[in-house]
Amino acid sequence: MMSIGWSRESATPNVSLPDFREIRVDCGRCARQTFLGENLFVDSIYRENILEHSKHPQNKGHLDPYDYAFEDTNPLCGDEIRIELRVDDAGVIIDVAFDGQGCAISQASASMLTEMILGMSVEDVKAMPKDDLLDEVGIELSPARLKCALLSFNVLKASLYGKSVDEELHS
Amino acid sequence: MFDAAAVKRDFPILNQPGEPSLVFLDSGASSQKPQVVIDALVNYYSTANSNVHRGVYKLAVAADAAFDGTREQVAMWLNAPSSDEVIFTRGTTEAINLVASSWGRANLQPGDLVVSTLMEHHSSFVPWQMVAEEKGARFEAVRLTASGELDQDHYQELLAQHPKVVAFTHVSNVLGTINPVKEMTAQAHAVGAIVCLDAAQSAPHMAIDVQDLDVDFLALSGHKMLAPMGVGVLYGKRALLEAMPPYQSGGSMIRKVTLEKTTFANLPHKFEAGTPSVGDVVGLGAAISYLQGLGFADIARHEHDLAAAAIGQLNALPGVTVYGPGADVPRAGVVSFAVDGVHPHDVAALLDEKGVAVRAGHHCAQPLMRELGVTATTRASFYVYNTIDDVDRLVEGVRHAQRVFA
């Protein structure tokens, strides 16, 4: 079978073959980028804080009674997260619990998120950008794992707004 | 002796620089491509590209010859009686949708029974479930045994209810189970049912003889067997195909079009509306030649050896559960497993850190996941370019995952 080489004297010299090992992947709308090239295997995403939270999740369980609750599933992997909130008269979150099953990233981020929002007002949580959670998670994630990390965030926002904010998050 | 290390050298993507080297164990999702297939694509687009069945100029004649020649090659490979019974599709999914939509809509009546199984990939499950619902037919699935094989007693119970069609997979994409297609087909025919076989996980790995199996339809994907993405095959028995209405309509599939009436082309063109992916078809031809050069019997034996080694070593690790049949029976090189205390996505991500690419998830088989009582599994699937060293790297990676989560 004949093989045709790439002509260096192309009429369109600006067209070059993509080098997939040099491609960077944007993590959503934040400034983070995941590098798919040489350093792919250098940094583990399973840093101590992730492992600690996934092995010993904070605020895991249920509230009775609760003021807000929502649960959702990541259709890609079947991860499930449920979040329940109790709020005082001033609109401050005085208790929070999450439950569910999933990978270390989704469980650790849920655990971190519950720690972050305890004591915050509902209005502040509604306005909280996802980068606040991603900064706390603190690791570079591929687009697929980003969905794991943001599942709890998505569920939390949905519980406060009473509907899925998936479109807003992924538009 | 099957020389997998030599085979591996034929695949540029597996020989890229960098440490650790890539161990690709996700061929069940899509295989890598050897240089000859890449060359076939480049060669086609560099020397023969033009639309088929239309032109009178030299290039068009070359494209026609390449396209129709590959159809003949596929027919001989599958031992189909005629190349008219070989229809090129985008893949297995489109092939099964063609049958479910065209044959199903024309033949299913309210109250009819459609039989599937709980080990199906969604592409062999959902199209039949949808057409059954549309036509008011019943939809039942054969249960599994504890060892991950089809429950033949349950199959007999369902056959006793005289299904119109039995749609099932040759090889489970999760468990590696090889189903007794020839026996099940004969039993289905005995009660008047037709058989639509999903060969996506078998055709790349073992010799297929459609006349020996006697299935009525068989669907396969090129991209799982070294060919480019974008081409698949539907084999169907001539009498059934001729009686079926077209699936999609438009160019290439007509005989005569007038304001009053359109008549349709003969097989196989009746089911190939629009411009086919000729370059990908040519690539499929190169892939079949490459695999035939290796020999399907040797390929099947090699993959069974790798699966046996993987099952043995994984079972020896405390806290690891392997699903599906053991290596003491014929099985495909698909090995799904669970690691206690580590989610499948984390197993796969930690294996990736060691350069080992595996699948984690529901594998488009949610009814099977439910049957297994899990939401996901980790799956290693082997192919011609995998070596016994790759199995060692897999097992070492699983031990790494266990250490991280210890």
Interface residues (C-beta under 8 A of the other chain):
Chain A: M1 M2 S3 I4 R21 E38 F41 S44 I45 Y46 L51 K55 L76 C77 G78 D79 Q101 G102 C103 A104 I105 R145 C148
Chain B: Q16 G18 E19 P20 Q35 V36 D39 A40 V42 N43 S46 T47 A286 H343 P344 H345 D346 A349 L350 D352 E353 K354 G355 A360 G361 H362 M369 T375 A376 V404 F405
